[in-house]
Amino acid sequence: MSEKGIASISNLSLSPLDDSFDLSEFDCGRKDITEFLKDDALNYQKEKLANTYIFHPKDKKTPVAFFSILNDALNVKNIPNNEKNKFNRRLPNNKRINHYPAIKVGRLGVILDIQKSGFAYDLMDFIKGFSIMNLNSACRLLILDAINEPKQINYYNKNDFAFLMESDKESKTRLMYFDLINLN
Ligand SMILES: CC(C)(COP(=O)(O)OP(=O)(O)OC[C@H]1O[C@@H](n2cnc3c(N)ncnc32)[C@H](O)[C@@H]1OP(=O)(O)O)[C@@H](O)C(=O)NCCC(=O)NCCS
């Protein structure tokens, strides 16, 4: 079956990355992210710095898509007051804090063959659900450093991620968040 034929998330298995995967053919179109999966992801996992999960055909250990996640916090202490106030408004006054518990999506990628198929929307829906279901400790936000290029920014906007601040507008990456309370 071609990769296009298996481009539905429900036809795939999800497994944590381990050394039984054949990563050699994986290509998501961005060298840095492809190389992260091939060269670094397993070490990040061994060092407990980020866990990587792979969607793959049920009968084949070859990645169709992957995401890496880690615990983090969103620090709003040092952002301008107007932006901090805007963010804080989502909580009652007496619950406002400087560091909001978060899960960070460190990296994600989908193979070129199934980009533009809608699969990436299902992938992000899955990551959001996974983030609220897999927790022993509280987590309010999903956060990430989005590559500041139209493809990535539009993708995260379309998946309801928002910018925290304007001051990173010209930076290589922009901090974006999704409020997991929206899934309750
Ligand atoms: C980012 C990624 C997961 C998105 O998956 P995709 O299948 O390409 O995305 P889709 O085609 O479903 O598009 C989703 C939205 O992204 C935006 N988008 C996609 N391609 C785009 C492009 N070339 N230019 C501008 N916006 C684009 C659009 O807003 C699109 O919305 P639409 O469905 O209304 O057109 C995928 O491109 C990928 O793996 N890229 C390489 C790795 C990467 O960049 N990871 C993210 C790091 S921050």
The ligand as an SDF file (V2000), in Angstrom:
LIG
                    3D

 48 50  0  0  0  0  0  0  0  0999 V2000
    4.1700   21.6100    9.4140 C   0  0  0  0  0  0  0  0  0  0  0  0
    3.5030   20.3810    8.8060 C   0  0  0  0  0  0  0  0  0  0  0  0
    3.2880   19.3180    9.8940 C   0  0  0  0  0  0  0  0  0  0  0  0
    2.1560   20.8100    8.2500 C   0  0  0  0  0  0  0  0  0  0  0  0
    1.6050   19.7260    7.5510 O   0  0  0  0  0  0  0  0  0  0  0  0
    0.9880   19.9050    6.0700 P   0  0  0  0  0  0  0  0  0  0  0  0
    0.3970   18.6090    5.6780 O   0  0  0  0  0  0  0  0  0  0  0  0
    2.0510   20.4880    5.2250 O   0  0  0  0  0  0  0  0  0  0  0  0
   -0.1160   20.9600    6.3440 O   0  0  0  0  0  0  0  0  0  0  0  0
   -1.4950   21.1190    5.5380 P   0  0  0  0  0  0  0  0  0  0  0  0
   -1.2070   21.0480    4.0750 O   0  0  0  0  0  0  0  0  0  0  0  0
   -2.5060   20.1880    6.1130 O   0  0  0  0  0  0  0  0  0  0  0  0
   -1.8410   22.5860    5.8610 O   0  0  0  0  0  0  0  0  0  0  0  0
   -2.3040   23.0370    7.0750 C   0  0  0  0  0  0  0  0  0  0  0  0
   -2.2860   24.5460    7.0170 C   0  0  0  0  0  0  0  0  0  0  0  0
   -0.9220   24.9590    7.0400 O   0  0  0  0  0  0  0  0  0  0  0  0
   -0.7450   26.0800    6.1950 C   0  0  0  0  0  0  0  0  0  0  0  0
    0.1610   25.7600    5.0830 N   0  0  0  0  0  0  0  0  0  0  0  0
    0.5150   24.5310    4.6200 C   0  0  0  0  0  0  0  0  0  0  0  0
    1.3960   24.6560    3.6190 N   0  0  0  0  0  0  0  0  0  0  0  0
    1.6130   25.9710    3.4550 C   0  0  0  0  0  0  0  0  0  0  0  0
    2.4520   26.7370    2.5920 C   0  0  0  0  0  0  0  0  0  0  0  0
    3.2650   26.1550    1.6840 N   0  0  0  0  0  0  0  0  0  0  0  0
    2.4080   28.1020    2.7060 N   0  0  0  0  0  0  0  0  0  0  0  0
    1.6280   28.7030    3.6100 C   0  0  0  0  0  0  0  0  0  0  0  0
    0.8000   28.0280    4.4680 N   0  0  0  0  0  0  0  0  0  0  0  0
    0.8010   26.6800    4.3750 C   0  0  0  0  0  0  0  0  0  0  0  0
   -2.0730   26.4800    5.6770 C   0  0  0  0  0  0  0  0  0  0  0  0
   -2.6490   27.4110    6.5650 O   0  0  0  0  0  0  0  0  0  0  0  0
   -2.8460   25.1830    5.7370 C   0  0  0  0  0  0  0  0  0  0  0  0
   -4.2150   25.4450    5.8240 O   0  0  0  0  0  0  0  0  0  0  0  0
   -5.2170   24.9450    4.6420 P   0  0  0  0  0  0  0  0  0  0  0  0
   -5.4650   23.5110    4.9720 O   0  0  0  0  0  0  0  0  0  0  0  0
   -6.4470   25.7890    4.7990 O   0  0  0  0  0  0  0  0  0  0  0  0
   -4.4980   25.1630    3.3430 O   0  0  0  0  0  0  0  0  0  0  0  0
    4.3420   19.7480    7.6580 C   0  0  0  0  0  0  0  0  0  0  0  0
    4.4320   20.6720    6.5970 O   0  0  0  0  0  0  0  0  0  0  0  0
    5.7360   19.3360    8.0580 C   0  0  0  0  0  0  0  0  0  0  0  0
    5.9780   18.2400    8.5650 O   0  0  0  0  0  0  0  0  0  0  0  0
    6.7200   20.2330    7.7960 N   0  0  0  0  0  0  0  0  0  0  0  0
    8.1230   19.9730    8.0690 C   0  0  0  0  0  0  0  0  0  0  0  0
    8.4190   19.9910    9.5510 C   0  0  0  0  0  0  0  0  0  0  0  0
    7.9540   21.2630   10.2200 C   0  0  0  0  0  0  0  0  0  0  0  0
    8.0190   22.3590    9.6730 O   0  0  0  0  0  0  0  0  0  0  0  0
    7.5090   21.1100   11.4770 N   0  0  0  0  0  0  0  0  0  0  0  0
    6.9970   22.2190   12.2670 C   0  0  0  0  0  0  0  0  0  0  0  0
    8.1260   22.9160   12.9510 C   0  0  0  0  0  0  0  0  0  0  0  0
    7.5860   24.3720   13.8090 S   0  0  0  0  0  0  0  0  0  0  0  0
  1  2  1  0
  2  3  1  0
  2  4  1  0
  2 36  1  0
  4  5  1  0
  5  6  1  0
  6  7  2  0
  6  8  1  0
  6  9  1  0
  9 10  1  0
 10 11  2  0
 10 12  1  0
 10 13  1  0
 13 14  1  0
 14 15  1  0
 15 16  1  0
 15 30  1  0
 16 17  1  0
 17 18  1  0
 17 28  1  0
 18 19  1  0
 18 27  1  0
 19 20  2  0
 20 21  1  0
 21 22  1  0
 21 27  2  0
 22 23  1  0
 22 24  2  0
 24 25  1  0
 25 26  2  0
 26 27  1  0
 28 29  1  0
 28 30  1  0
 30 31  1  0
 31 32  1  0
 32 33  2  0
 32 34  1  0
 32 35  1  0
 36 37  1  0
 36 38  1  0
 38 39  2  0
 38 40  1  0
 40 41  1  0
 41 42  1  0
 42 43  1  0
 43 44  2  0
 43 45  1  0
 45 46  1  0
 46 47  1  0
 47 48  1  0
M  END
$$$$
